[in-house]
């Protein structure tokens, strides 16, 4: 699964967010660290979203 992210240089390193997942953002001292951190943030975001939705009602669809 791929998600677009916005990677922005800052004075401290890089800020990164996932526009498709409101409130999902992270940062890192390097570009590589910021991208690794947003991967973790996206996984955690989706896990919480699944828990809140309730497993009985969830379905998955492929989007091509």
PyMOL Python script that loads the backbone (N, CA, C, O; Angstrom):
from pymol import cmd

cmd.read_pdbstr("""\
ATOM      1  N   UNK A   1       0.851  -1.161   0.000  1.00  0.00           N
ATOM      2  CA  UNK A   1       0.000   0.000   0.000  1.00  0.00           C
ATOM      3  C   UNK A   1       0.907   1.236   0.000  1.00  0.00           C
ATOM      4  O   UNK A   1       1.895   1.281   0.732  1.00  0.00           O
ATOM      5  N   UNK A   2       0.580   2.211  -0.798  1.00  0.00           N
ATOM      6  CA  UNK A   2       1.375   3.436  -0.873  1.00  0.00           C
ATOM      7  C   UNK A   2       0.505   4.634  -0.516  1.00  0.00           C
ATOM      8  O   UNK A   2      -0.663   4.702  -0.899  1.00  0.00           O
ATOM      9  N   UNK A   3       1.083   5.575   0.219  1.00  0.00           N
ATOM     10  CA  UNK A   3       0.416   6.821   0.563  1.00  0.00           C
ATOM     11  C   UNK A   3       1.311   7.981   0.162  1.00  0.00           C
ATOM     12  O   UNK A   3       2.516   7.932   0.409  1.00  0.00           O
ATOM     13  N   UNK A   4       0.760   9.022  -0.448  1.00  0.00           N
ATOM     14  CA  UNK A   4       1.575  10.207  -0.732  1.00  0.00           C
ATOM     15  C   UNK A   4       1.869  10.943   0.572  1.00  0.00           C
ATOM     16  O   UNK A   4       1.014  11.033   1.452  1.00  0.00           O
ATOM     17  N   UNK A   5       3.080  11.464   0.684  1.00  0.00           N
ATOM     18  CA  UNK A   5       3.469  12.244   1.854  1.00  0.00           C
ATOM     19  C   UNK A   5       4.093  13.555   1.403  1.00  0.00           C
ATOM     20  O   UNK A   5       4.640  13.657   0.305  1.00  0.00           O
ATOM     21  N   UNK A   6       3.999  14.549   2.268  1.00  0.00           N
ATOM     22  CA  UNK A   6       4.614  15.852   2.007  1.00  0.00           C
ATOM     23  C   UNK A   6       5.836  15.970   2.912  1.00  0.00           C
ATOM     24  O   UNK A   6       5.708  15.964   4.136  1.00  0.00           O
ATOM     25  N   UNK A   7       7.015  16.078   2.315  1.00  0.00           N
ATOM     26  CA  UNK A   7       8.274  16.160   3.039  1.00  0.00           C
ATOM     27  C   UNK A   7       8.806  17.587   2.914  1.00  0.00           C
ATOM     28  O   UNK A   7       9.076  18.064   1.812  1.00  0.00           O
ATOM     29  N   UNK A   8       8.955  18.261   4.053  1.00  0.00           N
ATOM     30  CA  UNK A   8       9.331  19.673   4.050  1.00  0.00           C
ATOM     31  C   UNK A   8      10.608  19.876   4.872  1.00  0.00           C
ATOM     32  O   UNK A   8      10.650  19.501   6.044  1.00  0.00           O
ATOM     33  N   UNK A   9      11.647  20.464   4.273  1.00  0.00           N
ATOM     34  CA  UNK A   9      12.848  20.765   5.055  1.00  0.00           C
ATOM     35  C   UNK A   9      12.558  21.828   6.113  1.00  0.00           C
ATOM     36  O   UNK A   9      11.831  22.788   5.856  1.00  0.00           O
ATOM     37  N   UNK A  10      13.129  21.649   7.298  1.00  0.00           N
ATOM     38  CA  UNK A  10      13.002  22.630   8.382  1.00  0.00           C
ATOM     39  C   UNK A  10      14.389  22.934   8.926  1.00  0.00           C
ATOM     40  O   UNK A  10      15.371  22.322   8.505  1.00  0.00           O
ATOM     41  N   UNK A  11      14.475  23.867   9.849  1.00  0.00           N
ATOM     42  CA  UNK A  11      15.764  24.191  10.467  1.00  0.00           C
ATOM     43  C   UNK A  11      16.333  23.008  11.249  1.00  0.00           C
ATOM     44  O   UNK A  11      17.550  22.883  11.390  1.00  0.00           O
ATOM     45  N   UNK A  12      15.449  22.136  11.759  1.00  0.00           N
ATOM     46  CA  UNK A  12      15.870  20.998  12.569  1.00  0.00           C
ATOM     47  C   UNK A  12      16.039  19.708  11.767  1.00  0.00           C
ATOM     48  O   UNK A  12      16.571  18.731  12.294  1.00  0.00           O
ATOM     49  N   UNK A  13      15.602  19.681  10.515  1.00  0.00           N
ATOM     50  CA  UNK A  13      15.668  18.471   9.696  1.00  0.00           C
ATOM     51  C   UNK A  13      14.543  18.453   8.688  1.00  0.00           C
ATOM     52  O   UNK A  13      14.530  19.248   7.748  1.00  0.00           O
ATOM     53  N   UNK A  14      13.579  17.531   8.882  1.00  0.00           N
ATOM     54  CA  UNK A  14      12.468  17.406   7.953  1.00  0.00           C
ATOM     55  C   UNK A  14      11.169  17.153   8.708  1.00  0.00           C
ATOM     56  O   UNK A  14      11.134  16.397   9.679  1.00  0.00           O
ATOM     57  N   UNK A  15      10.114  17.791   8.250  1.00  0.00           N
ATOM     58  CA  UNK A  15       8.761  17.551   8.717  1.00  0.00           C
ATOM     59  C   UNK A  15       8.056  16.782   7.614  1.00  0.00           C
ATOM     60  O   UNK A  15       8.253  17.068   6.433  1.00  0.00           O
ATOM     61  N   UNK A  16       7.233  15.805   7.993  1.00  0.00           N
ATOM     62  CA  UNK A  16       6.558  14.997   6.976  1.00  0.00           C
ATOM     63  C   UNK A  16       5.132  14.709   7.431  1.00  0.00           C
ATOM     64  O   UNK A  16       4.885  14.402   8.597  1.00  0.00           O
ATOM     65  N   UNK A  17       4.195  14.815   6.480  1.00  0.00           N
ATOM     66  CA  UNK A  17       2.798  14.548   6.790  1.00  0.00           C
ATOM     67  C   UNK A  17       2.181  13.713   5.680  1.00  0.00           C
ATOM     68  O   UNK A  17       2.699  13.641   4.566  1.00  0.00           O
ATOM     69  N   UNK A  18       1.065  13.086   6.011  1.00  0.00           N
ATOM     70  CA  UNK A  18       0.319  12.294   5.046  1.00  0.00           C
ATOM     71  C   UNK A  18      -1.026  12.994   4.835  1.00  0.00           C
ATOM     72  O   UNK A  18      -1.933  12.834   5.651  1.00  0.00           O
ATOM     73  N   UNK A  19      -1.169  13.766   3.756  1.00  0.00           N
ATOM     74  CA  UNK A  19      -2.384  14.563   3.543  1.00  0.00           C
ATOM     75  C   UNK A  19      -3.676  13.739   3.538  1.00  0.00           C
ATOM     76  O   UNK A  19      -4.730  14.269   3.888  1.00  0.00           O
ATOM     77  N   UNK A  20      -3.627  12.467   3.154  1.00  0.00           N
ATOM     78  CA  UNK A  20      -4.817  11.629   3.116  1.00  0.00           C
ATOM     79  C   UNK A  20      -5.268  11.138   4.476  1.00  0.00           C
ATOM     80  O   UNK A  20      -6.359  10.582   4.605  1.00  0.00           O
ATOM     81  N   UNK A  21      -4.435  11.337   5.499  1.00  0.00           N
ATOM     82  CA  UNK A  21      -4.758  10.896   6.854  1.00  0.00           C
ATOM     83  C   UNK A  21      -4.623  12.097   7.792  1.00  0.00           C
ATOM     84  O   UNK A  21      -3.534  12.357   8.303  1.00  0.00           O
ATOM     85  N   UNK A  22      -5.707  12.824   8.022  1.00  0.00           N
ATOM     86  CA  UNK A  22      -5.656  14.051   8.824  1.00  0.00           C
ATOM     87  C   UNK A  22      -4.985  13.836  10.180  1.00  0.00           C
ATOM     88  O   UNK A  22      -5.328  12.915  10.921  1.00  0.00           O
ATOM     89  N   UNK A  23      -4.034  14.695  10.483  1.00  0.00           N
ATOM     90  CA  UNK A  23      -3.338  14.640  11.761  1.00  0.00           C
ATOM     91  C   UNK A  23      -2.176  13.668  11.790  1.00  0.00           C
ATOM     92  O   UNK A  23      -1.516  13.532  12.820  1.00  0.00           O
ATOM     93  N   UNK A  24      -1.908  12.991  10.687  1.00  0.00           N
ATOM     94  CA  UNK A  24      -0.813  12.022  10.632  1.00  0.00           C
ATOM     95  C   UNK A  24       0.445  12.735  10.148  1.00  0.00           C
ATOM     96  O   UNK A  24       0.572  13.053   8.965  1.00  0.00           O
ATOM     97  N   UNK A  25       1.364  12.981  11.064  1.00  0.00           N
ATOM     98  CA  UNK A  25       2.594  13.676  10.703  1.00  0.00           C
ATOM     99  C   UNK A  25       3.729  13.191  11.580  1.00  0.00           C
ATOM    100  O   UNK A  25       3.499  12.554  12.608  1.00  0.00           O
ATOM    101  N   UNK A  26       4.946  13.489  11.181  1.00  0.00           N
ATOM    102  CA  UNK A  26       6.122  13.136  11.953  1.00  0.00           C
ATOM    103  C   UNK A  26       7.264  14.047  11.534  1.00  0.00           C
ATOM    104  O   UNK A  26       7.065  15.030  10.821  1.00  0.00           O
ATOM    105  N   UNK A  27       8.457  13.705  11.988  1.00  0.00           N
ATOM    106  CA  UNK A  27       9.630  14.500  11.653  1.00  0.00           C
ATOM    107  C   UNK A  27      10.866  13.637  11.800  1.00  0.00           C
ATOM    108  O   UNK A  27      10.791  12.514  12.298  1.00  0.00           O
ATOM    109  N   UNK A  28      11.999  14.156  11.370  1.00  0.00           N
ATOM    110  CA  UNK A  28      13.268  13.452  11.519  1.00  0.00           C
ATOM    111  C   UNK A  28      14.421  14.376  11.221  1.00  0.00           C
ATOM    112  O   UNK A  28      14.263  15.388  10.538  1.00  0.00           O
ATOM    113  N   UNK A  29      15.576  14.025  11.732  1.00  0.00           N
ATOM    114  CA  UNK A  29      16.770  14.837  11.511  1.00  0.00           C
ATOM    115  C   UNK A  29      17.225  14.756  10.059  1.00  0.00           C
ATOM    116  O   UNK A  29      17.784  15.712   9.522  1.00  0.00           O
ATOM    117  N   UNK A  30      16.981  13.599   9.418  1.00  0.00           N
ATOM    118  CA  UNK A  30      17.341  13.415   8.010  1.00  0.00           C
ATOM    119  C   UNK A  30      16.085  13.036   7.229  1.00  0.00           C
ATOM    120  O   UNK A  30      15.059  12.690   7.814  1.00  0.00           O
ATOM    121  N   UNK A  31      16.177  13.105   5.908  1.00  0.00           N
ATOM    122  CA  UNK A  31      15.053  12.710   5.063  1.00  0.00           C
ATOM    123  C   UNK A  31      14.699  11.236   5.294  1.00  0.00           C
ATOM    124  O   UNK A  31      13.526  10.874   5.391  1.00  0.00           O
ATOM    125  N   UNK A  32      15.728  10.403   5.380  1.00  0.00           N
ATOM    126  CA  UNK A  32      15.502   8.969   5.591  1.00  0.00           C
ATOM    127  C   UNK A  32      14.807   8.703   6.927  1.00  0.00           C
ATOM    128  O   UNK A  32      13.886   7.890   7.002  1.00  0.00           O
ATOM    129  N   UNK A  33      15.251   9.393   7.979  1.00  0.00           N
ATOM    130  CA  UNK A  33      14.644   9.216   9.304  1.00  0.00           C
ATOM    131  C   UNK A  33      13.193   9.691   9.301  1.00  0.00           C
ATOM    132  O   UNK A  33      12.324   9.032   9.873  1.00  0.00           O
ATOM    133  N   UNK A  34      12.928  10.818   8.668  1.00  0.00           N
ATOM    134  CA  UNK A  34      11.566  11.346   8.596  1.00  0.00           C
ATOM    135  C   UNK A  34      10.648  10.378   7.854  1.00  0.00           C
ATOM    136  O   UNK A  34       9.512  10.162   8.277  1.00  0.00           O
ATOM    137  N   UNK A  35      11.121   9.794   6.761  1.00  0.00           N
ATOM    138  CA  UNK A  35      10.305   8.843   5.997  1.00  0.00           C
ATOM    139  C   UNK A  35      10.069   7.557   6.790  1.00  0.00           C
ATOM    140  O   UNK A  35       8.974   6.997   6.738  1.00  0.00           O
ATOM    141  N   UNK A  36      11.071   7.087   7.517  1.00  0.00           N
ATOM    142  CA  UNK A  36      10.885   5.911   8.371  1.00  0.00           C
ATOM    143  C   UNK A  36       9.866   6.209   9.463  1.00  0.00           C
ATOM    144  O   UNK A  36       9.029   5.364   9.782  1.00  0.00           O
ATOM    145  N   UNK A  37       9.932   7.403  10.035  1.00  0.00           N
ATOM    146  CA  UNK A  37       9.007   7.785  11.107  1.00  0.00           C
ATOM    147  C   UNK A  37       7.571   7.907  10.600  1.00  0.00           C
ATOM    148  O   UNK A  37       6.637   7.523  11.303  1.00  0.00           O
ATOM    149  N   UNK A  38       7.382   8.438   9.387  1.00  0.00           N
ATOM    150  CA  UNK A  38       6.012   8.564   8.875  1.00  0.00           C
ATOM    151  C   UNK A  38       5.453   7.191   8.514  1.00  0.00           C
ATOM    152  O   UNK A  38       4.246   6.974   8.618  1.00  0.00           O
ATOM    153  N   UNK A  39       6.300   6.268   8.095  1.00  0.00           N
ATOM    154  CA  UNK A  39       5.819   4.898   7.861  1.00  0.00           C
ATOM    155  C   UNK A  39       5.217   4.318   9.142  1.00  0.00           C
ATOM    156  O   UNK A  39       4.132   3.736   9.128  1.00  0.00           O
ATOM    157  N   UNK A  40       5.945   4.491  10.248  1.00  0.00           N
ATOM    158  CA  UNK A  40       5.435   4.016  11.541  1.00  0.00           C
ATOM    159  C   UNK A  40       4.155   4.744  11.922  1.00  0.00           C
ATOM    160  O   UNK A  40       3.208   4.123  12.406  1.00  0.00           O
ATOM    161  N   UNK A  41       4.119   6.051  11.708  1.00  0.00           N
ATOM    162  CA  UNK A  41       2.934   6.845  12.062  1.00  0.00           C
ATOM    163  C   UNK A  41       1.719   6.409  11.248  1.00  0.00           C
ATOM    164  O   UNK A  41       0.616   6.338  11.789  1.00  0.00           O
ATOM    165  N   UNK A  42       1.900   6.115   9.958  1.00  0.00           N
ATOM    166  CA  UNK A  42       0.790   5.666   9.102  1.00  0.00           C
ATOM    167  C   UNK A  42       0.281   4.312   9.588  1.00  0.00           C
ATOM    168  O   UNK A  42      -0.930   4.107   9.683  1.00  0.00           O
ATOM    169  N   UNK A  43       1.188   3.386   9.897  1.00  0.00           N
ATOM    170  CA  UNK A  43       0.767   2.067  10.399  1.00  0.00           C
ATOM    171  C   UNK A  43      -0.055   2.210  11.683  1.00  0.00           C
ATOM    172  O   UNK A  43      -1.107   1.588  11.826  1.00  0.00           O
ATOM    173  N   UNK A  44       0.430   3.027  12.607  1.00  0.00           N
ATOM    174  CA  UNK A  44      -0.272   3.223  13.878  1.00  0.00           C
ATOM    175  C   UNK A  44      -1.617   3.913  13.661  1.00  0.00           C
ATOM    176  O   UNK A  44      -2.606   3.547  14.296  1.00  0.00           O
ATOM    177  N   UNK A  45      -1.665   4.897  12.779  1.00  0.00           N
ATOM    178  CA  UNK A  45      -2.905   5.610  12.462  1.00  0.00           C
ATOM    179  C   UNK A  45      -3.953   4.623  11.956  1.00  0.00           C
ATOM    180  O   UNK A  45      -5.096   4.630  12.413  1.00  0.00           O
ATOM    181  N   UNK A  46      -3.551   3.769  11.003  1.00  0.00           N
ATOM    182  CA  UNK A  46      -4.491   2.821  10.409  1.00  0.00           C
ATOM    183  C   UNK A  46      -4.951   1.774  11.427  1.00  0.00           C
ATOM    184  O   UNK A  46      -6.104   1.346  11.392  1.00  0.00           O
ATOM    185  N   UNK A  47      -4.074   1.364  12.321  1.00  0.00           N
ATOM    186  CA  UNK A  47      -4.448   0.404  13.358  1.00  0.00           C
ATOM    187  C   UNK A  47      -5.514   0.995  14.283  1.00  0.00           C
ATOM    188  O   UNK A  47      -6.493   0.327  14.612  1.00  0.00           O
ATOM    189  N   UNK A  48      -5.324   2.227  14.694  1.00  0.00           N
ATOM    190  CA  UNK A  48      -6.304   2.893  15.557  1.00  0.00           C
ATOM    191  C   UNK A  48      -7.620   3.095  14.808  1.00  0.00           C
ATOM    192  O   UNK A  48      -8.693   2.897  15.379  1.00  0.00           O
ATOM    193  N   UNK A  49      -7.546   3.483  13.546  1.00  0.00           N
ATOM    194  CA  UNK A  49      -8.766   3.683  12.750  1.00  0.00           C
ATOM    195  C   UNK A  49      -9.558   2.383  12.651  1.00  0.00           C
ATOM    196  O   UNK A  49     -10.784   2.396  12.757  1.00  0.00           O
ATOM    197  N   UNK A  50      -8.865   1.258  12.447  1.00  0.00           N
ATOM    198  CA  UNK A  50      -9.543  -0.048  12.391  1.00  0.00           C
ATOM    199  C   UNK A  50     -10.210  -0.378  13.723  1.00  0.00           C
ATOM    200  O   UNK A  50     -11.351  -0.839  13.758  1.00  0.00           O
ATOM    201  N   UNK A  51      -9.499  -0.141  14.805  1.00  0.00           N
ATOM    202  CA  UNK A  51     -10.053  -0.418  16.134  1.00  0.00           C
ATOM    203  C   UNK A  51     -11.297   0.428  16.407  1.00  0.00           C
ATOM    204  O   UNK A  51     -12.282  -0.069  16.954  1.00  0.00           O
ATOM    205  N   UNK A  52     -11.249   1.693  16.029  1.00  0.00           N
ATOM    206  CA  UNK A  52     -12.385   2.586  16.263  1.00  0.00           C
ATOM    207  C   UNK A  52     -13.585   2.235  15.393  1.00  0.00           C
ATOM    208  O   UNK A  52     -14.728   2.414  15.811  1.00  0.00           O
ATOM    209  N   UNK A  53     -13.333   1.742  14.193  1.00  0.00           N
ATOM    210  CA  UNK A  53     -14.422   1.410  13.266  1.00  0.00           C
ATOM    211  C   UNK A  53     -15.159   0.143  13.686  1.00  0.00           C
ATOM    212  O   UNK A  53     -16.352   0.001  13.419  1.00  0.00           O
ATOM    213  N   UNK A  54     -14.468  -0.758  14.331  1.00  0.00           N
ATOM    214  CA  UNK A  54     -15.089  -2.018  14.717  1.00  0.00           C
ATOM    215  C   UNK A  54     -14.918  -3.059  13.630  1.00  0.00           C
ATOM    216  O   UNK A  54     -15.361  -2.865  12.498  1.00  0.00           O
ATOM    217  N   UNK A  55     -14.281  -4.152  13.971  1.00  0.00           N
ATOM    218  CA  UNK A  55     -13.925  -5.183  12.995  1.00  0.00           C
ATOM    219  C   UNK A  55     -15.129  -5.780  12.276  1.00  0.00           C
ATOM    220  O   UNK A  55     -14.996  -6.199  11.126  1.00  0.00           O
ATOM    221  N   UNK A  56     -16.295  -5.834  12.907  1.00  0.00           N
ATOM    222  CA  UNK A  56     -17.472  -6.463  12.302  1.00  0.00           C
ATOM    223  C   UNK A  56     -17.935  -5.735  11.042  1.00  0.00           C
ATOM    224  O   UNK A  56     -18.577  -6.342  10.185  1.00  0.00           O
ATOM    225  N   UNK A  57     -17.623  -4.461  10.917  1.00  0.00           N
ATOM    226  CA  UNK A  57     -18.119  -3.666   9.793  1.00  0.00           C
ATOM    227  C   UNK A  57     -17.077  -3.366   8.735  1.00  0.00           C
ATOM    228  O   UNK A  57     -17.382  -2.731   7.725  1.00  0.00           O
ATOM    229  N   UNK A  58     -15.864  -3.810   8.951  1.00  0.00           N
ATOM    230  CA  UNK A  58     -14.774  -3.453   8.040  1.00  0.00           C
ATOM    231  C   UNK A  58     -14.714  -4.381   6.836  1.00  0.00           C
ATOM    232  O   UNK A  58     -14.920  -5.590   6.948  1.00  0.00           O
ATOM    233  N   UNK A  59     -14.431  -3.797   5.702  1.00  0.00           N
ATOM    234  CA  UNK A  59     -14.181  -4.522   4.451  1.00  0.00           C
ATOM    235  C   UNK A  59     -12.986  -3.832   3.794  1.00  0.00           C
ATOM    236  O   UNK A  59     -12.711  -2.660   4.051  1.00  0.00           O
ATOM    237  N   UNK A  60     -12.288  -4.572   2.951  1.00  0.00           N
ATOM    238  CA  UNK A  60     -11.189  -3.994   2.197  1.00  0.00           C
ATOM    239  C   UNK A  60     -11.515  -3.996   0.726  1.00  0.00           C
ATOM    240  O   UNK A  60     -12.124  -4.942   0.226  1.00  0.00           O
ATOM    241  N   UNK A  61     -11.123  -2.963   0.030  1.00  0.00           N
ATOM    242  CA  UNK A  61     -11.324  -2.867  -1.410  1.00  0.00           C
ATOM    243  C   UNK A  61      -9.995  -2.505  -2.056  1.00  0.00           C
ATOM    244  O   UNK A  61      -9.181  -1.796  -1.464  1.00  0.00           O
ATOM    245  N   UNK A  62      -9.784  -2.987  -3.253  1.00  0.00           N
ATOM    246  CA  UNK A  62      -8.621  -2.605  -4.039  1.00  0.00           C
ATOM    247  C   UNK A  62      -8.941  -1.378  -4.855  1.00  0.00           C
ATOM    248  O   UNK A  62     -10.000  -1.289  -5.476  1.00  0.00           O
ATOM    249  N   UNK A  63      -8.034  -0.443  -4.851  1.00  0.00           N
ATOM    250  CA  UNK A  63      -8.175   0.768  -5.647  1.00  0.00           C
ATOM    251  C   UNK A  63      -7.029   0.772  -6.640  1.00  0.00           C
ATOM    252  O   UNK A  63      -5.862   0.825  -6.252  1.00  0.00           O
ATOM    253  N   UNK A  64      -7.357   0.716  -7.899  1.00  0.00           N
ATOM    254  CA  UNK A  64      -6.299   0.665  -8.916  1.00  0.00           C
ATOM    255  C   UNK A  64      -6.150   1.993  -9.595  1.00  0.00           C
ATOM    256  O   UNK A  64      -5.308   2.142 -10.480  1.00  0.00           O
TER     257      UNK A  64
END
""", "prot")
cmd.dss("prot")
cmd.show_as("cartoon", "prot")
cmd.util.cbc("prot")
cmd.orient("prot")
